[in-house]
Structure formats: C-alpha cells, structure tokens
Amino acid sequence: MRGRPKLEDSRDNQYRVRLNDEENEMLSYASLKTGRPKSEIFRLALVDYYNKVRLTELNLESTDEEAWDLGKISLKRVIKCPFCLSQIRIDLEDESQVTCDERDMGPETLYEFDFEGECPSCGRTYRVTGYVSEYPQGALNSEKINVKMTEPLSDIPVSELPEQVIARGKETVEKLLAGNKRQK
C-alpha cells in the first residue's frame, strides 16, 4: 500500500494552540463567515504578523528616506450592548489616551480608554474600558476590551430585557446553584 504521494511543501510540523471560549468563538465565527478552515485562518494571521515584523526590522536598518510608513492598526471594533446584546460599532481612537514606550523594534503604542456610550437600539448607557497594544508598528500585540452595564440589571424592568439576556441570567443562577450544591 503506497498511500497518497508526498506534497512538495507538506505540513509536517504541528503546533498546538490553547484557546479560551471567547477566542474559540472568534475563530469559529471567522471560519464560518469566510468559509476557510480554522487552520488556514491561523496560517494567514501568522503570515500577516510575520510580514509586519520583517518590515519593521527592515525599517530600523534603513535610512529615513528608505523607510516605509507602516501605518497603524485599526482601532475600530464591534462590541455588544450589555443590556440588549445589539452590535455597536465604535472607534476607540476617538476615546483613547496614547502612550509610547521604545522597544527593540521601535515603539510600542498603548491605547487606553475608559468612556461611556449610549446603545442606539435600547438607549441605555454602557461603559467601555481597556487597552489596545500595538507592537511592532502596524501589528496588534494585545487587547483587552470590557463592556459593562452602568446600571444594575435588577433596576431594569424584565419586560424591557431581550430573551437572550433573561436566558443568560437563568444560566448564571443555575450555575451558582449547581456550584453551591457541589460545595455542600
């Protein structure tokens, strides 16, 4: 038995990646919407990051006339309203305080934010806090974005809550009860 012929550029190297639930949902969403396998999404992200690192490195070695402007990362994001769960477009650039620290491959730019916004669907106020780190220039290093309610859920009439929020509340109570039973 001979099996399949060996590819010229076969993928024999493996790398295991652990994801949290949110990262797994993001990967599944990207795969579903693009029709690409999850492994290909990782490879495309790797190629993009690799090219940004190489361009940054070459810029550091070049004279000012030869260096390319690598631009910066987009700070446009989609968040979910914590009340009605509608999707909201935000541009964090408008709300950020920017700081830079010099590192091996140029500056690391940190965009920090803490602001309130109003949901266009339900009209309730939410709070967005966190940061986005860009390093090297033009590449996302890390981000943490928290979206929270500005008023307690208990102050909102149940009739104004979407079914998803009510279901999420029931799941939370059920988990707490299950946890209490295990502790006894």
C-alpha positions in Angstrom: 0.0 0.0 0.0 1.6 3.3 -1.1 -0.8 6.0 0.2 -1.0 9.5 -1.1 2.0 11.0 -2.8 4.0 13.3 -0.6 3.5 17.1 -1.3 6.4 19.3 -2.1 5.5 21.7 0.7 3.9 19.2 3.2 2.8 20.5 6.6 4.6 18.0 8.9 5.2 20.5 11.7 2.4 20.8 14.3 1.8 23.4 16.9 -0.9 23.1 19.5 -2.8 26.2 20.5 -5.0 26.5 23.6 -7.9 28.9 23.3 -10.3 30.3 25.8 -14.1 30.2 25.0 -14.1 33.7 23.6 -11.1 33.1 21.3 -12.6 29.8 20.1 -15.9 31.6 19.3 -13.9 34.3 17.3 -12.1 31.5 15.4 -15.3 29.6 14.6 -17.0 32.8 13.5 -14.1 33.8 11.2 -14.1 30.3 9.7 -17.9 30.2 9.2 -18.0 33.7 7.6 -15.0 33.2 5.3 -15.5 29.6 4.5 -11.9 28.9 5.4 -10.7 26.1 7.6 -9.6 27.2 11.1 -6.0 26.1 10.4 -5.8 28.3 7.4 -7.0 31.3 9.4 -4.1 30.7 11.8 -1.7 30.5 8.9 -2.9 33.7 7.3 -2.7 35.5 10.6 0.9 34.2 11.0 1.9 35.4 7.5 0.4 38.8 8.2 2.2 39.2 11.6 5.5 37.8 10.2 5.4 40.3 7.3 4.8 43.2 9.7 7.8 42.1 11.9 10.1 41.8 8.9 9.0 45.3 7.5 9.6 46.8 10.9 13.0 45.2 11.2 14.0 46.4 7.7 12.7 49.9 8.5 15.0 50.0 11.5 18.0 49.2 9.3 17.0 51.8 6.6 17.7 55.5 6.3 14.8 57.8 6.8 14.3 58.2 3.0 14.1 54.4 2.5 11.8 53.6 5.5 8.2 52.9 4.7 5.3 54.3 6.7 3.8 51.1 8.1 0.7 52.9 9.3 -1.0 51.8 12.4 -3.6 49.3 13.5 -7.3 50.0 13.2 -9.0 50.8 16.5 -12.5 50.2 15.0 -14.3 47.4 16.9 -17.7 45.9 17.2 -19.0 45.4 20.8 -22.2 44.1 22.2 -24.6 46.2 24.3 -24.6 44.5 27.7 -28.3 45.3 28.0 -29.9 44.3 24.7 -27.0 42.5 23.1 -27.2 44.5 19.9 -23.9 45.0 18.0 -22.5 48.5 18.2 -19.6 50.0 16.1 -17.1 52.0 18.0 -13.8 53.7 17.1 -11.5 53.6 20.1 -9.1 56.1 18.5 -11.5 58.9 19.4 -11.6 57.8 23.0 -8.0 56.7 23.7 -5.1 58.2 25.6 -2.0 57.2 23.7 1.4 56.4 25.3 4.6 55.0 23.6 7.5 53.1 25.0 10.6 52.4 23.0 11.4 48.7 22.5 13.8 46.6 20.3 11.7 47.0 17.1 10.5 50.6 17.6 7.8 52.0 19.8 5.1 50.0 21.5 2.0 52.2 21.3 -0.6 51.7 24.0 -4.1 53.0 23.5 -6.0 53.2 26.8 -9.7 54.1 27.1 -12.5 54.5 29.7 -15.7 56.0 28.3 -19.4 55.7 28.3 -21.6 55.3 25.3 -25.3 55.0 24.5 -26.7 52.0 22.7 -28.6 53.1 19.5 -31.0 50.2 19.9 -32.1 50.3 23.6 -30.9 53.8 24.6 -29.2 52.6 27.7 -25.7 53.7 28.7 -22.8 51.3 28.8 -19.1 51.7 29.9 -16.1 50.6 27.8 -12.7 50.2 29.5 -9.4 48.6 28.5 -6.5 48.9 26.2 -5.1 48.0 22.8 -1.3 47.5 22.4 0.4 47.9 19.0 3.9 46.4 18.6 5.7 46.3 16.3 4.2 49.3 14.4 1.2 48.2 12.4 0.7 44.9 14.3 -1.7 44.1 17.1 0.2 43.0 20.2 -2.7 42.5 22.6 -6.0 44.0 23.6 -8.5 43.9 26.5 -11.9 45.5 26.0 -14.5 45.4 28.8 -18.1 46.4 28.1 -20.2 46.8 31.3 -23.6 47.9 32.3 -23.8 51.3 34.0 -27.0 50.4 35.9 -27.8 47.2 37.7 -29.7 44.6 35.7 -32.2 44.4 38.7 -33.2 48.1 38.0 -34.4 47.3 34.5 -38.0 46.0 34.1 -38.0 42.4 32.9 -40.4 43.4 30.1 -37.6 45.6 28.6 -35.0 42.8 28.6 -34.4 40.7 25.5 -34.9 36.9 25.8 -31.2 36.3 25.4 -30.4 38.4 28.5 -33.1 36.7 30.5 -31.8 33.3 29.4 -28.2 34.4 30.3 -29.5 35.4 33.8 -31.2 32.0 34.2 -28.0 30.2 33.2 -25.9 32.2 35.7 -28.4 31.4 38.5 -28.4 27.7 37.6 -24.5 27.7 37.6 -24.4 29.3 41.0 -27.0 26.9 42.4 -25.0 23.9 40.9 -21.8 25.3 42.4 -23.5 25.6 45.9 -24.7 22.0 45.7 -21.2 20.8 44.9 -19.7 22.7 47.8 -22.1 21.0 50.4 
